[in-house]
Every structure is written in C-alpha cells, then in structure tokens.
Amino acid sequence: NPLLEAFGNAKTVRNDNSSRFGKYIQLQFDMGSKGDREFRSRDKATCVLAGSKADAYLLEKNRVTSHEPEERTYHIFYQIIAARDKTTYWSKLAGATNESFRFIGTAPTDTIEKVKDVDHFDNTIKVLREIGVDGENLMTLMQAVIIVLQLGNITYKPKGGDDDKSEVSSTKEFSDLCELMGIDQVTLEICFTERTMKTRNETYKVPLSPAVAKDATEAFAREIYARAFLWLVRAINDATAAELNYKSGTMTEFGIIGLLDIFGFESFVRNRFEQLCINYCNEKLQAKFTEDIFRSVQLEYEAEGIPLDEITYDDNTDVLDLIEGKTGLLAMLNEECVRPKGTDEAFVQKALAANKNSPCFFVNMTNRQGFGIHHYAGKVMYDGEGFVASNQDTLPTDLSEAALLSQNEILARHMSNDSCINFKLSGDSEPASRAAPKRAKSNLVAPTVWTKYKGQLSSLMTNLAKTNSRYIRCIKPNKPKKPVLMEHVSTIEQLRCAGVVAAVTLSRSAFPNRLENSVVRFKFWQLWDKEKFPSKGTSSMPAPEKLKHDCHAILSCALAPLAENDPKTGKPITIFVCGKTRSYFKMGALEFLESHRSAGLEVHAIQMQRVALNFLARKKIHGSQKARKTGVIMIQKWMKRMIAKLHAKKEVVKARAEKERMEAKRRKEQEERDFHERLEAEIADMEYGANKEYKKYESRLEELDGQLKEAKSRYEERLEEAQERINSAKAEAEELKLKLETELKFAAQEPAKLAAAQKTKLEENAKLIAFLQ
C-alpha cells in the first residue's frame, strides 16, 4: 500500500523501507449463500473478494521528532519537500530543503527502492486521489503534515530573564505556524508557554520553562501526525470497506482472511524505550506463536493416540511477567511517571530491586541507567535514559483546546478519534442514552504511552485469537540486497529473532522424526526377529491396527540396543511411539535404524545370491559330459585366476611397502637436510646479530672514552682556575695585613676614642680577612 508506506514507513539501519507501525488488514469475502457453499462448482466462483479493512497499531510516534543520523523519519516528509508542486500546499515551501526543518535534517539518501522521493510523492498523490482524497481533503492532509514540520522549528527563551517562564524566540517561524493553523498568535503562544492545571476543586495556570515548552511542542507534533495517520487509515477504509462499497452497502457479514504485518524484533547498539515497546509486542506475538505451534502438535498427538506428557518446551511467560507483571517494568515505569520529579535512574534501580530474582533480567555493570532482558531471540541491553520522558508523551489540555481552534479539519475534529473506521460495525452496541454522571477527573495524571500501547496490543491479540493463524516469515538473505547471495550469520539471526528456531524446537521437542507405519514396515522388516519379538496383531484386527502392532514389534526389536532407564525415575526411556498411522522417534533413533538397515539387507542379499548362483552352477554342470568337462576347465581357470590374483596382490603389497619404505627414507633425509639448513641459517643470523651488537657496544665505549677525556680536561682547567683565585686571595690578605699593622702604629699615638674606633675597624677587617682566607 503506497499510502501506508509513505506515511508509516521509514529508512532504518537495516531496511530502507521499514514499516514503523503494525497493520492488520482484513480481506472481506462474499461467501455466497449456504447452498452455494455446500454445492461448489469449478465453473462459478462462490467466494468473491468484496473489500478490505485495515487496522493500524502502535505507530512509532517518536520517529516524528527524532531519528538516528543514518536513518530517516517518515517518507512523506521528504516527499513533500522534494515535490515539484509543493508551493501548492503552502507557498512558503518555495526554496525549502530538508535542512530547513529540524525534524528532517540532512537525509542520508533521497532514493528509496531505486525511486526518488519526488517520484514517490507523485505516486502518493495519485493513489490519494484514487481513494477520494482530493481537493480540500488533500490540502487538509498535506497541511497537517507541514504543521508538524513547522512545529519542529519553534524555539523558546526565558521570559524577562526568568528561567521558569518562557516565550517564543523564533517569531517568524511562529507567525508562519499560526498562519498555517489559522489561530491567533497570542492565543497559541499562551497555549505553548503555559499549562492549565485542573484538580477536583480548582483550575490554575503554571508557566512553563523553555525546555518544558519545547517538549510540549514536540508532543503536540507527534500527536498531530498520529491523528493524521489515523485519518488517512479511515479514508482508505472508506474507499475499500465492503460494508460501504459492495452491493451498495447492503451486506454486513463477510468471510475474513486477516493479514498482520508488524515490525520485527529489534536489537541495536543503543536500545531505547521504542525498542522495548517493539520487543514487548514481539514477545506477545511469540507467545501466541508458541501456543499455536503447541496446539498443532497437541492435536496431532491426540489424533494419533500419543500421550501429551512426552511434550516439553520452554515458553516466554517469564519475560512477559517481567514486563507486564505487578512489579514489572510497566508498573515501575508508570509509577515513576506519576511520582514528582521521577527519574530514569530511579526507575531502573527500582525495577532491578523488584525483579532481582528474575532469570531473564540482568544488570548493566557499566551504566546505572541500563538494564538487560533475555528475550526469546537473545539478550538485549537497554539504555534507560529518556524512558520516563518518552512514557509521559501526553498532550496538555491547553494544546488540545488550541487544536480545536484550528482551521485544519484534522486538528479541529479528529484529535480525539482513535478509531480506524468511520462507520459502525455490526454487533457494536449503541451507547446508553442515560449514563451516570461522570466523576470529575484531574489532568495531573494522564494515561502513559506504555499504558496506551498495552491497550492497543491487547486489542490486537484479541482479534488474532478469533482467527486460525498461519505464519509467514520474511528473511533478508544479505545486506547488499543482491541476488544469489546468502549471509549465513545474519540469516540465522533473523530466523532466531522471528521465532522460527523456537518453533522448530517446540514441534520437535518430544519426537523429532516421524514416518508412516507402512513405510516403517517396508523399510525395517529385515531387522525384525519374530521369535523374540512377536507381534500382538491378529488377522481379525483392522488393517491399520494390525500394522500398528507389527511396527511396534519391529521397532522394539530393532531399537533394543538403545534401551536405557531414566537415572532419575529408574523407568525405561521411551525411544519411539507408534500412533494410529505414524511412528514417532526420539533424537538419534531413526538414524540408528537407517545405519543398521543396510546390514540387515546384506544378509538377505547374500542368501539370495547363494541360491541363485547354486542354481546356475548346477544347471551348467548337469547338462552333459562335455558340459562337465567345460565346467571343470572353468573351475580350473577360475582357480588359476584366483591364485594369480593372490600372487599379484602379494607382489603389489610388497612393492607398495617397499615404495613406502623408500618414501619414508627420502622424507627422513629431506627433513635432516632441512634441519641442518635451518640450523646453519639460525647460526649465521645469530653471528650477524652478535657482531652487530659488538660493534654497537664498541662504538658506545669509544663515545664514553671521549666523554671521559673531555670531562677530565674540564676538571683540570677548573682546578687551575681555582688555584689562581686562592693565590690572589692570599696576596690580598697579606696586603691588608701590612696596611692594618701600619694603621695600628698610628692608632697607638691617638686618643682613646680614636683607638676604640680603630679597634672596631680592626675587628671588622679581621673578619673580612678570615672570610677571604
């Protein structure tokens, strides 16, 4: 369906056209009258395709506002930007590119399945017109998509420097958005930057910070896109539903073939809230798949009269209990969303503490916000960052009321419509005309994303339970998407993720191999010792029952070497079971029978050959005397030929032994030569390395010797210089001494005051002399 692909598919790291929602398509058939069904004719069709309906489940809304760099958001965003006539839907798209809108950003490619986005858009518009979405309705749908894109460009800043209040900072983009929605700018800005809080007794407004206002805007964008998608699904159902279009809408009962197409198990390098939701859905489907497989095996065993206690298998109830149990992840996450200032780390730690004994839940040792789940397809590590915010993706009351003011019909009339059809189905009850007055509710606590998700999933499982299910698994053989190329590792991983391995394990859990009873008797009769293992069948029994007893006797005899007792109970282990029409074998039993079948046939073949050869020999010998003579000659020739063959065989064996001896001798000599050559080469390499190291050390020694001589020369120079300084100091000291002695002679003739001064000066000079010495 090109419409559902355009609005519901996106490029992921694994698939360029990955379905990011689940769809359940019901093909409606006119089964004809009861008489037509009882007396079918090949010339006239009695089952006519009358129409179809589609139910959409679990749309990945978070992809609208964010995606990985190597992925894309939904195809329709890229298609409308690449469209040739995009200004028809909004004049201000002229010159716009993917980078003009934050929700899109730089696209890794503009081609999906070898078709450009612009050509995909032309096909999308063509199909929309074919189902009646044209003119005003087409404009409404496309403008709703453009409103989502424009919401991504709205930014906020603190109001008046107060970080707890906000106002729109992208005034131009906001003005364009108001023009698209047909709402007054002041009114819409109040709805974006304030939140109305309602309790049972009062209503009041709370200003929003820029970050909270931005989150609310993104939630608004996600909700608009989800409602536009449902609007499109309803439009498709209006065009295809048999209740409206087949035989002028006069029929209401149809035969149904349902086709469920839903995203598969996901495991990336970093797994978030979306991957947990997707894998939870796959766990529920795997549980039904396992139940259906078990039911089919159960019905077969019951039909064959085989006890069901032989069937043992593992289901995934422990994983489902971990996710949706009373203390499971769903309850813990919803509790954390209700708690004021709930955090991702608190949710993870509470979940780990409450489920520490769960065998399928384990701790991420490197991340306190991380945890792991052992799913049926393998272990997946989740990053809890953003879980609480993603689960609180609720639309504030102010934005819901703002949508009602919009001139766009999808926003004004369909923001609360969760249905996938516009008409009433047969069997739907009319609402009660008089209902009890509803209790006033608070808008402080709203249903979480996971709660809605679980409700949708429950509805899907209820619809599936009404059907007889058949399963088709799509396997991607290689990543390059080339023909005749099989990548075994990725293929096996897909089989495991699709539950095929688990299904095969279940269906073969008790008796992996089975054969028709007639085939068992035909193939293995030669292994039957009738004296030791007589059959309980009698000629008076019906043929199938007698055949069953014969097969039991044959298999009891043939599989007797495999008989053993259970070490726990001491009872014999059941190796095979004979049903009414089939015989079932444990692992290895059928292989044992096949390997011994040829041995049993060989004994009978030799006996048949002996009788036949004896008959032919007697026929030749007893013909006449000449025939006897000829026979003797033939026997002699045969004997001589046999003797010659034996002699030649001995010679050949002897020559072969001599040849082997010579070959062994040559090999030994060659090995010795190789050994000596390797030894000489290693010795040469060692000598070369030793010489090289010796030269290296000799060079280093010469270098150190030069450095020593240079250091000695420097030392002698410094010693001579120090000696000169000492001699100079001694000369200065002698000179000062003579000078002081002269001054003392004069000082002795001066008054006592002058003598005291001279004495002080003399002491200072004595200190100076001592210092210089």
Order of alpha helices (4+ residues) and beta strands (2+ residues): alpha-beta-beta-beta-alpha-beta-alpha-beta-beta-alpha-alpha-beta-beta-alpha-alpha-beta-beta-alpha-alpha-beta-alpha-alpha-alpha-alpha-beta-beta-beta-alpha-alpha-alpha-alpha-alpha-alpha-beta-alpha-alpha-beta-beta-alpha-alpha-alpha
